[in-house]
Amino acid sequence: MPSLSRRDFVNAATLGVALSGVSRSANAADYPSRPIRLVIPYAAGGSGDQIGRPWAEKMSSRLGSTFVDNVGGAGGAIGTTEVARETPDGYSLLLGNGSTQVIIPLTTPNPSYSMGDFRAIYRLISSALVFVVHPSLPVTDLQGLIGYARSKPGTLSYGTPGIGTGNHLVGELFKQQAGALDIVHVPYRGIAQATNDLVSGQISLVIAVMSVQLQQLSRAGKVRLLAVTTDRRLSGAPEIPTAIESGMPDLSYEGWFGLFAPKKTDDAIIDRIAQATRLAMADPALQANYRAQGMEPDGDSGPEKFQRVVDATSASLAPVIKSIGLQAL
């Protein structure tokens, strides 16, 4: 075999890099040329479907055929791991949230994926957590709740959808920031059961995702909504103050769901999905769909903005996770 001179070798290597770049660009320019799969890492019928399926329907007319694949299990870790290991070509996307993208990697020993295994594309919705008490509790705001808890240590309990959820971590953050309150955490299998026990008076407090159902229960006098955890009051419930307004300037947390792709996905593909999503999110019908479920649609997201949201969530929750020594069960 004839040997190559150093100049020939460099020229050949340069040509190879150039051709590979052309190939990647061509693939990105042709995207999508086959159906796109959106993995929802939860069982069908839950909030993931309520968010992901309307998006997939909109994408079918903007990007091409898009379908939902529910891959549930392990609190979302199975489906999330599957997408992390997929070919980074834009044909397998993830509908992720703070639990799958932040809490599971931070609390699981030897996790099967990390936060760095994904690229953020677009936040679809944000949601507020709300402090909800039984109307028999003699408090009308967070400061009243803090004072009552201090006067009766160990007698109050708060319900959440489970250990390690954002609801649980916000509850522990609240207790710490209020001066190590003695309020007992009661984990449930889901927020519906916790809410039922609150209405019946079995527990004193629930930290839940704001929903139309909770607003209806409040209007019926069956529960009392004290404060939301977002930085600003909700457009759908402007009468409820924020925790910040209620004298807790560092108690801020937003839940969210958004689109992610494997980390090596081409920039052009990421931008194409984000641009199509931005146009879809401007649709008043889609916005109304999300708001009717108590969610706030995000019409001004994108890869960089969404990544900042993910980073902020991690920065907020990591110290709490460390302080309570939380590990996945």
Order of alpha helices (4+ residues) and beta strands (2+ residues): alpha-beta-alpha-beta-alpha-beta-alpha-beta-alpha-beta-alpha-beta-alpha-beta-alpha-beta-beta-alpha-alpha-beta-alpha
